[in-house]
Amino acid sequence: MATADCLQITREVGFDHLLTADKPYTTSYPLPFQADSVKTARDVTRSTLADWGLTELGDDAALVVSELVTNAVRYAMYAGGRRGIKLLLMRVAPHVLLAVADPSDEMPTPKEPDFVSENGRGLYIVETYSQRWGWDPLDSGGKAVWALFHAGP
């Protein structure tokens, strides 16, 4: 399946539905607005990929999900606390889509990476390690920031 086809599926089904779906090809995990949610998201990502037989994606996917959850914790807590953060992993062979939904309507804006600074490199890392990334507004408010990985032949 081509990358565009995988992304078209998410547009047709919608992230609002995917975040609540209970399908064998998806894992959805709620996360609180806490710093330790980043570690939890990495652990869930690695264990899900291992269950799917995709351990080779574990390190890159864990790094990317760390950045997405860090951004969600940092920026979404100011969105009025309408709801928490949600991690979504979806397997659509030969792709894996990671998404982090949060209640903030503010679109993610990449910055020129400053390799001396403590922050500001998150979306640069997401772009570097994933095949493609983007964000979609949610019908229920907020957004899902996603990263797509190619997982196999």
FITI-592062 format. One record per atom (N, C-alpha, C, O): x, y, z negated; residue in three letters; atom name; residue number from 1. Coordinates in steps of 0.001 Angstrom, whole numbers. Layout:
[[X, Y, Z], ALA, CA, NUM]
...
***
This chain:
[[844, -1168, 0], MET, N, 1]
[[0, 0, 0], MET, CA, 1]
[[896, 1239, 0], MET, C, 1]
[[1869, 1316, -750], MET, O, 1]
[[562, 2176, 826], ALA, N, 2]
[[1337, 3411, 923], ALA, CA, 2]
[[1084, 4296, -301], ALA, C, 2]
[[61, 4181, -975], ALA, O, 2]
[[2042, 5174, -563], THR, N, 3]
[[1924, 6112, -1671], THR, CA, 3]
[[645, 6927, -1566], THR, C, 3]
[[-68, 7109, -2552], THR, O, 3]
[[362, 7412, -373], ALA, N, 4]
[[-846, 8228, -168], ALA, CA, 4]
[[-2109, 7429, -507], ALA, C, 4]
[[-3059, 7983, -1060], ALA, O, 4]
[[-2127, 6141, -183], ASP, N, 5]
[[-3285, 5302, -501], ASP, CA, 5]
[[-3474, 5168, -2005], ASP, C, 5]
[[-4596, 5225, -2507], ASP, O, 5]
[[-2370, 4988, -2717], CYS, N, 6]
[[-2445, 4883, -4173], CYS, CA, 6]
[[-3000, 6161, -4776], CYS, C, 6]
[[-3866, 6116, -5650], CYS, O, 6]
[[-2504, 7299, -4311], LEU, N, 7]
[[-2988, 8575, -4827], LEU, CA, 7]
[[-4436, 8825, -4437], LEU, C, 7]
[[-5178, 9444, -5200], LEU, O, 7]
[[-4854, 8358, -3268], GLN, N, 8]
[[-6240, 8508, -2840], GLN, CA, 8]
[[-7181, 7746, -3769], GLN, C, 8]
[[-8289, 8206, -4047], GLN, O, 8]
[[-6742, 6582, -4249], ILE, N, 9]
[[-7559, 5806, -5185], ILE, CA, 9]
[[-7833, 6619, -6448], ILE, C, 9]
[[-8960, 6646, -6943], ILE, O, 9]
[[-6795, 7284, -6967], THR, N, 10]
[[-6995, 8070, -8194], THR, CA, 10]
[[-7948, 9222, -7933], THR, C, 10]
[[-8711, 9598, -8824], THR, O, 10]
[[-7925, 9795, -6728], ARG, N, 11]
[[-8822, 10906, -6414], ARG, CA, 11]
[[-10262, 10410, -6274], ARG, C, 11]
[[-11198, 11072, -6723], ARG, O, 11]
[[-10432, 9237, -5648], GLU, N, 12]
[[-11784, 8707, -5441], GLU, CA, 12]
[[-12411, 8236, -6748], GLU, C, 12]
[[-13584, 8500, -7011], GLU, O, 12]
[[-11623, 7537, -7565], VAL, N, 13]
[[-12147, 7014, -8826], VAL, CA, 13]
[[-12201, 8117, -9873], VAL, C, 13]
[[-13160, 8203, -10639], VAL, O, 13]
[[-11182, 8953, -9909], GLY, N, 14]
[[-11109, 10063, -10846], GLY, CA, 14]
[[-10425, 9677, -12148], GLY, C, 14]
[[-10656, 8598, -12694], GLY, O, 14]
[[-9586, 10572, -12629], PHE, N, 15]
[[-8857, 10299, -13863], PHE, CA, 15]
[[-9799, 10200, -15063], PHE, C, 15]
[[-9516, 9452, -15999], PHE, O, 15]
[[-10905, 10933, -15056], ASP, N, 16]
[[-11852, 10846, -16174], ASP, CA, 16]
[[-12319, 9401, -16357], ASP, C, 16]
[[-12392, 8906, -17482], ASP, O, 16]
[[-12635, 8727, -15247], HIS, N, 17]
[[-13076, 7334, -15315], HIS, CA, 17]
[[-11909, 6410, -15655], HIS, C, 17]
[[-12059, 5507, -16478], HIS, O, 17]
[[-10762, 6624, -15040], LEU, N, 18]
[[-9611, 5758, -15279], LEU, CA, 18]
[[-9166, 5792, -16741], LEU, C, 18]
[[-8719, 4778, -17278], LEU, O, 18]
[[-9286, 6944, -17378], LEU, N, 19]
[[-8868, 7070, -18774], LEU, CA, 19]
[[-9756, 6291, -19730], LEU, C, 19]
[[-9357, 6009, -20860], LEU, O, 19]
[[-10955, 5941, -19285], THR, N, 20]
[[-11858, 5173, -20136], THR, CA, 20]
[[-12089, 3768, -19608], THR, C, 20]
[[-12811, 2991, -20234], THR, O, 20]
[[-11502, 3424, -18488], ALA, N, 21]
[[-11716, 2116, -17872], ALA, CA, 21]
[[-11016, 1022, -18677], ALA, C, 21]
[[-9952, 1242, -19256], ALA, O, 21]
[[-11621, -135, -18699], ASP, N, 22]
[[-11022, -1298, -19334], ASP, CA, 22]
[[-10836, -2346, -18243], ASP, C, 22]
[[-11643, -3266, -18107], ASP, O, 22]
[[-9785, -2200, -17484], LYS, N, 23]
[[-9501, -3073, -16353], LYS, CA, 23]
[[-8168, -3765, -16582], LYS, C, 23]
[[-7321, -3240, -17304], LYS, O, 23]
[[-7964, -4927, -15986], PRO, N, 24]
[[-6692, -5630, -16182], PRO, CA, 24]
[[-5494, -4877, -15588], PRO, C, 24]
[[-4354, -5145, -15967], PRO, O, 24]
[[-5731, -3969, -14694], TYR, N, 25]
[[-4630, -3244, -14060], TYR, CA, 25]
[[-4388, -1879, -14698], TYR, C, 25]
[[-3597, -1090, -14180], TYR, O, 25]
[[-5057, -1589, -15815], THR, N, 26]
[[-4852, -309, -16495], THR, CA, 26]
[[-4611, -526, -17988], THR, C, 26]
[[-5118, -1475, -18587], THR, O, 26]
[[-3838, 365, -18563], THR, N, 27]
[[-3679, 454, -20012], THR, CA, 27]
[[-3901, 1905, -20374], THR, C, 27]
[[-3269, 2797, -19808], THR, O, 27]
[[-4786, 2141, -21305], SER, N, 28]
[[-5077, 3491, -21766], SER, CA, 28]
[[-4866, 3510, -23275], SER, C, 28]
[[-5342, 2625, -23987], SER, O, 28]
[[-4145, 4532, -23761], TYR, N, 29]
[[-3775, 4560, -25176], TYR, CA, 29]
[[-3912, 5980, -25715], TYR, C, 29]
[[-3275, 6898, -25199], TYR, O, 29]
[[-4737, 6175, -26749], PRO, N, 30]
[[-4875, 7518, -27339], PRO, CA, 30]
[[-3660, 7865, -28193], PRO, C, 30]
[[-3086, 7000, -28855], PRO, O, 30]
[[-3276, 9131, -28172], LEU, N, 31]
[[-2130, 9613, -28937], LEU, CA, 31]
[[-2519, 10891, -29682], LEU, C, 31]
[[-3194, 11752, -29118], LEU, O, 31]
[[-2102, 11021, -30938], PRO, N, 32]
[[-2374, 12266, -31674], PRO, CA, 32]
[[-1373, 13354, -31285], PRO, C, 32]
[[-360, 13074, -30644], PRO, O, 32]
[[-1664, 14591, -31677], PHE, N, 33]
[[-755, 15714, -31449], PHE, CA, 33]
[[355, 15678, -32491], PHE, C, 33]
[[388, 16506, -33402], PHE, O, 33]
[[1259, 14720, -32353], GLN, N, 34]
[[2368, 14564, -33288], GLN, CA, 34]
[[3630, 14238, -32508], GLN, C, 34]
[[3577, 13644, -31431], GLN, O, 34]
[[4764, 14635, -33067], ALA, N, 35]
[[6039, 14370, -32412], ALA, CA, 35]
[[6293, 12870, -32238], ALA, C, 35]
[[6887, 12465, -31239], ALA, O, 35]
[[5855, 12035, -33193], ASP, N, 36]
[[6123, 10602, -33057], ASP, CA, 36]
[[5250, 9937, -31989], ASP, C, 36]
[[5426, 8755, -31697], ASP, O, 36]
[[4312, 10686, -31406], SER, N, 37]
[[3545, 10154, -30276], SER, CA, 37]
[[4442, 9882, -29077], SER, C, 37]
[[4128, 9029, -28247], SER, O, 37]
[[5561, 10606, -28981], VAL, N, 38]
[[6496, 10389, -27872], VAL, CA, 38]
[[7082, 8981, -27968], VAL, C, 38]
[[7147, 8270, -26965], VAL, O, 38]
[[7507, 8575, -29158], LYS, N, 39]
[[8060, 7222, -29336], LYS, CA, 39]
[[6983, 6171, -29070], LYS, C, 39]
[[7239, 5166, -28407], LYS, O, 39]
[[5784, 6408, -29586], THR, N, 40]
[[4683, 5467, -29354], THR, CA, 40]
[[4423, 5302, -27864], THR, C, 40]
[[4249, 4181, -27386], THR, O, 40]
[[4394, 6409, -27125], ALA, N, 41]
[[4153, 6355, -25679], ALA, CA, 41]
[[5258, 5570, -24963], ALA, C, 41]
[[4976, 4787, -24056], ALA, O, 41]
[[6514, 5778, -25371], ARG, N, 42]
[[7624, 5001, -24774], ARG, CA, 42]
[[7440, 3519, -25048], ARG, C, 42]
[[7614, 2696, -24150], ARG, O, 42]
[[7088, 3171, -26285], ASP, N, 43]
[[6909, 1764, -26651], ASP, CA, 43]
[[5764, 1127, -25870], ASP, C, 43]
[[5901, 14, -25364], ASP, O, 43]
[[4634, 1829, -25770], VAL, N, 44]
[[3483, 1311, -25015], VAL, CA, 44]
[[3857, 1138, -23545], VAL, C, 44]
[[3492, 140, -22923], VAL, O, 44]
[[4578, 2100, -22992], THR, N, 45]
[[4983, 2032, -21589], THR, CA, 45]
[[5882, 825, -21349], THR, C, 45]
[[5646, 47, -20424], THR, O, 45]
[[6911, 667, -22178], ARG, N, 46]
[[7835, -469, -22001], ARG, CA, 46]
[[7121, -1810, -22166], ARG, C, 46]
[[7355, -2726, -21377], ARG, O, 46]
[[6263, -1944, -23166], SER, N, 47]
[[5595, -3232, -23384], SER, CA, 47]
[[4594, -3532, -22268], SER, C, 47]
[[4456, -4682, -21851], SER, O, 47]
[[3899, -2508, -21787], THR, N, 48]
[[2956, -2722, -20677], THR, CA, 48]
[[3694, -3147, -19417], THR, C, 48]
[[3285, -4092, -18743], THR, O, 48]
[[4780, -2453, -19098], LEU, N, 49]
[[5558, -2828, -17915], LEU, CA, 49]
[[6134, -4234, -18054], LEU, C, 49]
[[6176, -4976, -17073], LEU, O, 49]
[[6576, -4612, -19241], ALA, N, 50]
[[7074, -5977, -19467], ALA, CA, 50]
[[5962, -6995, -19251], ALA, C, 50]
[[6185, -8043, -18645], ALA, O, 50]
[[4747, -6685, -19753], ASP, N, 51]
[[3601, -7582, -19544], ASP, CA, 51]
[[3291, -7746, -18064], ASP, C, 51]
[[2849, -8811, -17634], ASP, O, 51]
[[3521, -6697, -17284], TRP, N, 52]
[[3275, -6745, -15844], TRP, CA, 52]
[[4463, -7305, -15064], TRP, C, 52]
[[4419, -7370, -13836], TRP, O, 52]
[[5525, -7711, -15766], GLY, N, 53]
[[6708, -8249, -15098], GLY, CA, 53]
[[7556, -7188, -14428], GLY, C, 53]
[[8255, -7475, -13456], GLY, O, 53]
[[7503, -5959, -14937], LEU, N, 54]
[[8204, -4839, -14314], LEU, CA, 54]
[[9200, -4192, -15286], LEU, C, 54]
[[9271, -2967, -15380], LEU, O, 54]
[[9953, -5003, -15992], THR, N, 55]
[[10894, -4467, -16982], THR, CA, 55]
[[11947, -3567, -16352], THR, C, 55]
[[12500, -2701, -17030], THR, O, 55]
[[12233, -3757, -15067], GLU, N, 56]
[[13241, -2926, -14400], GLU, CA, 56]
[[12832, -1454, -14331], GLU, C, 56]
[[13690, -587, -14166], GLU, O, 56]
[[11550, -1164, -14453], LEU, N, 57]
[[11071, 225, -14462], LEU, CA, 57]
[[11062, 837, -15859], LEU, C, 57]
[[10840, 2038, -16010], LEU, O, 57]
[[11300, 21, -16874], GLY, N, 58]
[[11128, 436, -18254], GLY, CA, 58]
[[11862, 1698, -18652], GLY, C, 58]
[[11256, 2600, -19230], GLY, O, 58]
[[13148, 1790, -18361], ASP, N, 59]
[[13928, 2953, -18804], ASP, CA, 59]
[[13492, 4240, -18120], ASP, C, 59]
[[13289, 5260, -18778], ASP, O, 59]
[[13347, 4193, -16788], ASP, N, 60]
[[12937, 5396, -16055], ASP, CA, 60]
[[11526, 5828, -16455], ASP, C, 60]
[[11268, 7012, -16673], ASP, O, 60]
[[10624, 4862, -16548], ALA, N, 61]
[[9240, 5189, -16907], ALA, CA, 61]
[[9160, 5719, -18339], ALA, C, 61]
[[8394, 6645, -18609], ALA, O, 61]
[[9930, 5154, -19249], ALA, N, 62]
[[9927, 5622, -20637], ALA, CA, 62]
[[10466, 7043, -20736], ALA, C, 62]
[[9958, 7846, -21519], ALA, O, 62]
[[11486, 7358, -19953], LEU, N, 63]
[[12029, 8719, -19944], LEU, CA, 63]
[[10977, 9705, -19433], LEU, C, 63]
[[10770, 10761, -20031], LEU, O, 63]
[[10324, 9363, -18343], VAL, N, 64]
[[9311, 10243, -17763], VAL, CA, 64]
[[8125, 10411, -18712], VAL, C, 64]
[[7645, 11527, -18913], VAL, O, 64]
[[7653, 9312, -19293], VAL, N, 65]
[[6505, 9420, -20197], VAL, CA, 65]
[[6876, 10235, -21436], VAL, C, 65]
[[6024, 10922, -22000], VAL, O, 65]
[[8133, 10164, -21862], SER, N, 66]
[[8590, 10999, -22982], SER, CA, 66]
[[8424, 12475, -22662], SER, C, 66]
[[7951, 13251, -23493], SER, O, 66]
[[8817, 12858, -21453], GLU, N, 67]
[[8698, 14262, -21049], GLU, CA, 67]
[[7238, 14691, -20930], GLU, C, 67]
[[6881, 15792, -21351], GLU, O, 67]
[[6391, 13831, -20360], LEU, N, 68]
[[4983, 14175, -20197], LEU, CA, 68]
[[4282, 14322, -21542], LEU, C, 68]
[[3501, 15253, -21741], LEU, O, 68]
[[4557, 13407, -22461], VAL, N, 69]
[[3916, 13479, -23775], VAL, CA, 69]
[[4472, 14660, -24570], VAL, C, 69]
[[3718, 15339, -25266], VAL, O, 69]
[[5775, 14914, -24478], THR, N, 70]
[[6358, 16072, -25159], THR, CA, 70]
[[5679, 17356, -24702], THR, C, 70]
[[5329, 18202, -25525], THR, O, 70]
[[5492, 17502, -23400], ASN, N, 71]
[[4808, 18694, -22876], ASN, CA, 71]
[[3371, 18766, -23380], ASN, C, 71]
[[2894, 19838, -23752], ASN, O, 71]
[[2681, 17628, -23393], ALA, N, 72]
[[1290, 17615, -23859], ALA, CA, 72]
[[1209, 18016, -25329], ALA, C, 72]
[[350, 18810, -25710], ALA, O, 72]
[[2097, 17471, -26150], VAL, N, 73]
[[2092, 17811, -27577], VAL, CA, 73]
[[2418, 19290, -27761], VAL, C, 73]
[[1793, 19977, -28569], VAL, O, 73]
[[3396, 19769, -27008], ARG, N, 74]
[[3853, 21159, -27172], ARG, CA, 74]
[[2796, 22167, -26739], ARG, C, 74]
[[2553, 23148, -27442], ARG, O, 74]
[[2163, 21938, -25588], TYR, N, 75]
[[1279, 22955, -25021], TYR, CA, 75]
[[-198, 22728, -25298], TYR, C, 75]
[[-950, 23697, -25408], TYR, O, 75]
[[-632, 21495, -25414], ALA, N, 76]
[[-2065, 21227, -25521], ALA, CA, 76]
[[-2615, 21483, -26912], ALA, C, 76]
[[-3826, 21647, -27063], ALA, O, 76]
[[-1773, 21523, -27928], MET, N, 77]
[[-2298, 21767, -29265], MET, CA, 77]
[[-2905, 23161, -29391], MET, C, 77]
[[-3662, 23433, -30323], MET, O, 77]
[[-2573, 24037, -28455], TYR, N, 78]
[[-3145, 25388, -28463], TYR, CA, 78]
[[-4441, 25466, -27668], TYR, C, 78]
[[-5022, 26542, -27529], TYR, O, 78]
[[-4895, 24333, -27148], ALA, N, 79]
[[-6088, 24314, -26301], ALA, CA, 79]
[[-7376, 24167, -27111], ALA, C, 79]
[[-8428, 23871, -26545], ALA, O, 79]
[[-7306, 24364, -28401], GLY, N, 80]
[[-8521, 24323, -29203], GLY, CA, 80]
[[-8860, 22958, -29774], GLY, C, 80]
[[-9899, 22803, -30415], GLY, O, 80]
[[-8003, 21958, -29554], GLY, N, 81]
[[-8205, 20653, -30158], GLY, CA, 81]
[[-9481, 19950, -29737], GLY, C, 81]
[[-10075, 19211, -30522], GLY, O, 81]
[[-9906, 20178, -28498], ARG, N, 82]
[[-11138, 19535, -28035], ARG, CA, 82]
[[-11042, 18015, -28119], ARG, C, 82]
[[-12031, 17339, -28405], ARG, O, 82]
[[-9875, 17494, -27874], ARG, N, 83]
[[-9629, 16050, -27987], ARG, CA, 83]
[[-8123, 15842, -27959], ARG, C, 83]
[[-7357, 16774, -27716], ARG, O, 83]
[[-7717, 14618, -28210], GLY, N, 84]
[[-6291, 14315, -28267], GLY, CA, 84]
[[-5689, 14088, -26901], GLY, C, 84]
[[-6259, 14444, -25869], GLY, O, 84]
[[-4535, 13493, -26929], ILE, N, 85]
[[-3780, 13145, -25718], ILE, CA, 85]
[[-4096, 11691, -25395], ILE, C, 85]
[[-4361, 10893, -26295], ILE, O, 85]
[[-4069, 11351, -24126], LYS, N, 86]
[[-4279, 9964, -23732], LYS, CA, 86]
[[-3240, 9565, -22696], LYS, C, 86]
[[-3007, 10285, -21725], LYS, O, 86]
[[-2625, 8425, -22908], LEU, N, 87]
[[-1658, 7852, -21977], LEU, CA, 87]
[[-2376, 6824, -21110], LEU, C, 87]
[[-3149, 6011, -21615], LEU, O, 87]
[[-2124, 6861, -19824], LEU, N, 88]
[[-2695, 5897, -18884], LEU, CA, 88]
[[-1567, 5301, -18055], LEU, C, 88]
[[-731, 6027, -17518], LEU, O, 88]
[[-1549, 3988, -17955], LEU, N, 89]
[[-668, 3294, -17016], LEU, CA, 89]
[[-1556, 2480, -16094], LEU, C, 89]
[[-2451, 1770, -16553], LEU, O, 89]
[[-1312, 2581, -14801], MET, N, 90]
[[-2136, 1875, -13822], MET, CA, 90]
[[-1229, 1191, -12808], MET, C, 90]
[[-315, 1806, -12261], MET, O, 90]
[[-1493, -80, -12568], ARG, N, 91]
[[-727, -860, -11597], ARG, CA, 91]
[[-1557, -1003, -10338], ARG, C, 91]
[[-2619, -1625, -10352], ARG, O, 91]
[[-1071, -424, -9245], VAL, N, 92]
[[-1681, -593, -7931], VAL, CA, 92]
[[-518, -993, -7010], VAL, C, 92]
[[162, -140, -6440], VAL, O, 92]
[[-310, -2305, -6881], ALA, N, 93]
[[873, -2833, -6192], ALA, CA, 93]
[[1046, -2182, -4831], ALA, C, 93]
[[80, -2083, -4074], ALA, O, 93]
[[2248, -1735, -4500], PRO, N, 94]
[[3508, -1869, -5243], PRO, CA, 94]
[[3846, -641, -6085], PRO, C, 94]
[[5020, -296, -6220], PRO, O, 94]
[[2847, 19, -6649], HIS, N, 95]
[[3082, 1240, -7412], HIS, CA, 95]
[[2638, 1096, -8859], HIS, C, 95]
[[1795, 263, -9195], HIS, O, 95]
[[3228, 1929, -9704], VAL, N, 96]
[[2769, 2125, -11077], VAL, CA, 96]
[[2569, 3623, -11245], VAL, C, 96]
[[3445, 4426, -10923], VAL, O, 96]
[[1412, 3972, -11749], LEU, N, 97]
[[1089, 5371, -12012], LEU, CA, 97]
[[1037, 5570, -13522], LEU, C, 97]
[[322, 4859, -14228], LEU, O, 97]
[[1800, 6540, -14008], LEU, N, 98]
[[1745, 6949, -15406], LEU, CA, 98]
[[1026, 8284, -15433], LEU, C, 98]
[[1280, 9145, -14590], LEU, O, 98]
[[140, 8463, -16383], ALA, N, 99]
[[-537, 9753, -16520], ALA, CA, 99]
[[-706, 10065, -17996], ALA, C, 99]
[[-925, 9174, -18816], ALA, O, 99]
[[-602, 11338, -18317], VAL, N, 100]
[[-856, 11810, -19673], VAL, CA, 100]
[[-1916, 12899, -19564], VAL, C, 100]
[[-1710, 13928, -18920], VAL, O, 100]
[[-3051, 12651, -20207], ALA, N, 101]
[[-4154, 13615, -20195], ALA, CA, 101]
[[-4117, 14412, -21485], ALA, C, 101]
[[-3841, 13878, -22559], ALA, O, 101]
[[-4400, 15702, -21359], ASP, N, 102]
[[-4459, 16564, -22537], ASP, CA, 102]
[[-5540, 17613, -22329], ASP, C, 102]
[[-5982, 17822, -21199], ASP, O, 102]
[[-5979, 18280, -23403], PRO, N, 103]
[[-7095, 19213, -23293], PRO, CA, 103]
[[-6749, 20587, -22730], PRO, C, 103]
[[-7644, 21416, -22565], PRO, O, 103]
[[-5499, 20851, -22436], SER, N, 104]
[[-5118, 22164, -21913], SER, CA, 104]
[[-5453, 22270, -20426], SER, C, 104]
[[-5202, 21347, -19652], SER, O, 104]
[[-6019, 23404, -20046], ASP, N, 105]
[[-6298, 23656, -18630], ASP, CA, 105]
[[-5115, 24310, -17924], ASP, C, 105]
[[-5157, 24528, -16713], ASP, O, 105]
[[-4070, 24619, -18668], GLU, N, 106]
[[-2897, 25277, -18089], GLU, CA, 106]
[[-2131, 24305, -17201], GLU, C, 106]
[[-1768, 23208, -17628], GLU, O, 106]
[[-1891, 24724, -15956], MET, N, 107]
[[-1200, 23831, -15030], MET, CA, 107]
[[289, 23774, -15359], MET, C, 107]
[[884, 24776, -15755], MET, O, 107]
[[883, 22596, -15191], PRO, N, 108]
[[2317, 22469, -15443], PRO, CA, 108]
[[3101, 23219, -14374], PRO, C, 108]
[[2817, 23090, -13184], PRO, O, 108]
[[4073, 23989, -14794], THR, N, 109]
[[4863, 24798, -13877], THR, CA, 109]
[[6333, 24457, -14041], THR, C, 109]
[[6919, 24721, -15090], THR, O, 109]
[[6934, 23873, -13012], PRO, N, 110]
[[8362, 23564, -13109], PRO, CA, 110]
[[9190, 24841, -13239], PRO, C, 110]
[[8887, 25873, -12641], PRO, O, 110]
[[10231, 24731, -14035], LYS, N, 111]
[[11159, 25841, -14198], LYS, CA, 111]
[[12497, 25431, -13607], LYS, C, 111]
[[12791, 24243, -13469], LYS, O, 111]
[[13294, 26416, -13264], GLU, N, 112]
[[14652, 26121, -12844], GLU, CA, 112]
[[15359, 25494, -14042], GLU, C, 112]
[[15408, 26105, -15109], GLU, O, 112]
[[15912, 24278, -13889], PRO, N, 113]
[[16514, 23627, -15053], PRO, CA, 113]
[[17715, 24394, -15587], PRO, C, 113]
[[18597, 24814, -14837], PRO, O, 113]
[[17723, 24562, -16894], ASP, N, 114]
[[18846, 25179, -17595], ASP, CA, 114]
[[19484, 24066, -18411], ASP, C, 114]
[[18956, 23680, -19454], ASP, O, 114]
[[20600, 23555, -17950], PHE, N, 115]
[[21194, 22379, -18558], PHE, CA, 115]
[[21900, 22672, -19877], PHE, C, 115]
[[22414, 21755, -20517], PHE, O, 115]
[[21931, 23933, -20291], VAL, N, 116]
[[22500, 24300, -21579], VAL, CA, 116]
[[21393, 24401, -22630], VAL, C, 116]
[[21629, 24148, -23811], VAL, O, 116]
[[20205, 24767, -22202], SER, N, 117]
[[19075, 24983, -23102], SER, CA, 117]
[[18564, 23656, -23666], SER, C, 117]
[[18767, 22594, -23077], SER, O, 117]
[[17896, 23740, -24819], GLU, N, 118]
[[17285, 22567, -25453], GLU, CA, 118]
[[16026, 22115, -24730], GLU, C, 118]
[[15644, 20949, -24835], GLU, O, 118]
[[15368, 23017, -23993], ASN, N, 119]
[[14128, 22640, -23317], ASN, CA, 119]
[[14080, 23272, -21931], ASN, C, 119]
[[14982, 24009, -21532], ASN, O, 119]
[[12994, 22963, -21203], GLY, N, 120]
[[12820, 23531, -19873], GLY, CA, 120]
[[13206, 22597, -18742], GLY, C, 120]
[[13095, 22956, -17570], GLY, O, 120]
[[13658, 21399, -19088], ARG, N, 121]
[[14079, 20445, -18044], ARG, CA, 121]
[[13062, 19335, -17805], ARG, C, 121]
[[13276, 18486, -16940], ARG, O, 121]
[[11964, 19323, -18551], GLY, N, 122]
[[11034, 18203, -18518], GLY, CA, 122]
[[10506, 17841, -17145], GLY, C, 122]
[[10610, 16687, -16731], GLY, O, 122]
[[9945, 18795, -16434], LEU, N, 123]
[[9378, 18479, -15122], LEU, CA, 123]
[[10461, 18194, -14087], LEU, C, 123]
[[10221, 17468, -13122], LEU, O, 123]
[[11639, 18757, -14278], TYR, N, 124]
[[12778, 18415, -13413], TYR, CA, 124]
[[13115, 16927, -13579], TYR, C, 124]
[[13375, 16234, -12595], TYR, O, 124]
[[13110, 16445, -14821], ILE, N, 125]
[[13371, 15025, -15082], ILE, CA, 125]
[[12269, 14164, -14485], ILE, C, 125]
[[12551, 13135, -13872], ILE, O, 125]
[[11015, 14575, -14658], VAL, N, 126]
[[9885, 13827, -14090], VAL, CA, 126]
[[10034, 13728, -12572], VAL, C, 126]
[[9857, 12654, -11996], VAL, O, 126]
[[10355, 14833, -11934], GLU, N, 127]
[[10519, 14858, -10475], GLU, CA, 127]
[[11697, 13997, -10027], GLU, C, 127]
[[11622, 13332, -8995], GLU, O, 127]
[[12771, 14007, -10790], THR, N, 128]
[[13980, 13259, -10426], THR, CA, 128]
[[13774, 11749, -10526], THR, C, 128]
[[14241, 11006, -9663], THR, O, 128]
[[13083, 11290, -11562], TYR, N, 129]
[[12978, 9861, -11821], TYR, CA, 129]
[[11750, 9197, -11208], TYR, C, 129]
[[11714, 7971, -11101], TYR, O, 129]
[[10760, 9959, -10809], SER, N, 130]
[[9565, 9358, -10213], SER, CA, 130]
[[9578, 9572, -8700], SER, C, 130]
[[10309, 10415, -8179], SER, O, 130]
[[8765, 8800, -8021], GLN, N, 131]
[[8645, 8930, -6570], GLN, CA, 131]
[[7911, 10218, -6210], GLN, C, 131]
[[8232, 10884, -5226], GLN, O, 131]
[[6929, 10548, -7023], ARG, N, 132]
[[6130, 11755, -6820], ARG, CA, 132]
[[5427, 12065, -8138], ARG, C, 132]
[[5166, 11161, -8931], ARG, O, 132]
[[5125, 13317, -8368], TRP, N, 133]
[[4378, 13689, -9565], TRP, CA, 133]
[[3401, 14795, -9204], TRP, C, 133]
[[3522, 15429, -8157], TRP, O, 133]
[[2440, 15017, -10076], GLY, N, 134]
[[1473, 16079, -9870], GLY, CA, 134]
[[531, 16145, -11060], GLY, C, 134]
[[794, 15569, -12115], GLY, O, 134]
[[-552, 16846, -10874], TRP, N, 135]
[[-1548, 16959, -11940], TRP, CA, 135]
[[-2910, 17121, -11316], TRP, C, 135]
[[-3047, 17623, -10201], TRP, O, 135]
[[-3917, 16691, -12049], ASP, N, 136]
[[-5299, 16798, -11609], ASP, CA, 136]
[[-6132, 17357, -12761], ASP, C, 136]
[[-5965, 16935, -13906], ASP, O, 136]
[[-7025, 18301, -12468], PRO, N, 137]
[[-7942, 18758, -13518], PRO, CA, 137]
[[-8924, 17635, -13851], PRO, C, 137]
[[-9275, 16835, -12984], PRO, O, 137]
[[-9358, 17580, -15090], LEU, N, 138]
[[-10348, 16596, -15517], LEU, CA, 138]
[[-11729, 17231, -15513], LEU, C, 138]
[[-11878, 18408, -15843], LEU, O, 138]
[[-12733, 16456, -15142], ASP, N, 139]
[[-14111, 16957, -15151], ASP, CA, 139]
[[-14517, 17411, -16547], ASP, C, 139]
[[-15299, 18348, -16707], ASP, O, 139]
[[-13978, 16738, -17548], SER, N, 140]
[[-14332, 17027, -18937], SER, CA, 140]
[[-13498, 18170, -19523], SER, C, 140]
[[-13607, 18458, -20715], SER, O, 140]
[[-12674, 18821, -18711], GLY, N, 141]
[[-11779, 19878, -19172], GLY, CA, 141]
[[-10404, 19317, -19462], GLY, C, 141]
[[-10263, 18149, -19822], GLY, O, 141]
[[-9416, 20132, -19308], GLY, N, 142]
[[-8055, 19667, -19479], GLY, CA, 142]
[[-7492, 19157, -18159], GLY, C, 142]
[[-7998, 19468, -17081], GLY, O, 142]
[[-6442, 18375, -18274], LYS, N, 143]
[[-5769, 17892, -17065], LYS, CA, 143]
[[-5097, 16553, -17330], LYS, C, 143]
[[-4899, 16154, -18477], LYS, O, 143]
[[-4754, 15872, -16252], ALA, N, 144]
[[-3918, 14670, -16304], ALA, CA, 144]
[[-2678, 14971, -15471], ALA, C, 144]
[[-2781, 15275, -14282], ALA, O, 144]
[[-1514, 14887, -16093], VAL, N, 145]
[[-246, 15053, -15387], VAL, CA, 145]
[[270, 13646, -15131], VAL, C, 145]
[[371, 12841, -16056], VAL, O, 145]
[[597, 13349, -13878], TRP, N, 146]
[[930, 11988, -13502], TRP, CA, 146]
[[2281, 11906, -12790], TRP, C, 146]
[[2794, 12882, -12244], TRP, O, 146]
[[2824, 10696, -12827], ALA, N, 147]
[[4062, 10383, -12103], ALA, CA, 147]
[[3892, 8995, -11495], ALA, C, 147]
[[3385, 8071, -12131], ALA, O, 147]
[[4328, 8879, -10260], LEU, N, 148]
[[4175, 7647, -9508], LEU, CA, 148]
[[5534, 6989, -9326], LEU, C, 148]
[[6519, 7651, -8999], LEU, O, 148]
[[5577, 5673, -9542], PHE, N, 149]
[[6789, 4884, -9364], PHE, CA, 149]
[[6545, 3787, -8351], PHE, C, 149]
[[5460, 3207, -8304], PHE, O, 149]
[[7549, 3500, -7544], HIS, N, 150]
[[7490, 2346, -6643], HIS, CA, 150]
[[8009, 1150, -7422], HIS, C, 150]
[[9087, 1210, -8014], HIS, O, 150]
[[7255, 77, -7425], ALA, N, 151]
[[7586, -1089, -8260], ALA, CA, 151]
[[7669, -2364, -7441], ALA, C, 151]
[[6815, -3241, -7568], ALA, O, 151]
[[8661, -2471, -6626], GLY, N, 152]
[[8848, -3722, -5904], GLY, CA, 152]
[[8746, -3577, -4410], GLY, C, 152]
[[8518, -2489, -3881], GLY, O, 152]
[[8922, -4703, -3735], PRO, N, 153]
[[8943, -4681, -2270], PRO, CA, 153]
[[7595, -4356, -1657], PRO, C, 153]
[[7470, -4304, -434], PRO, O, 153]
***
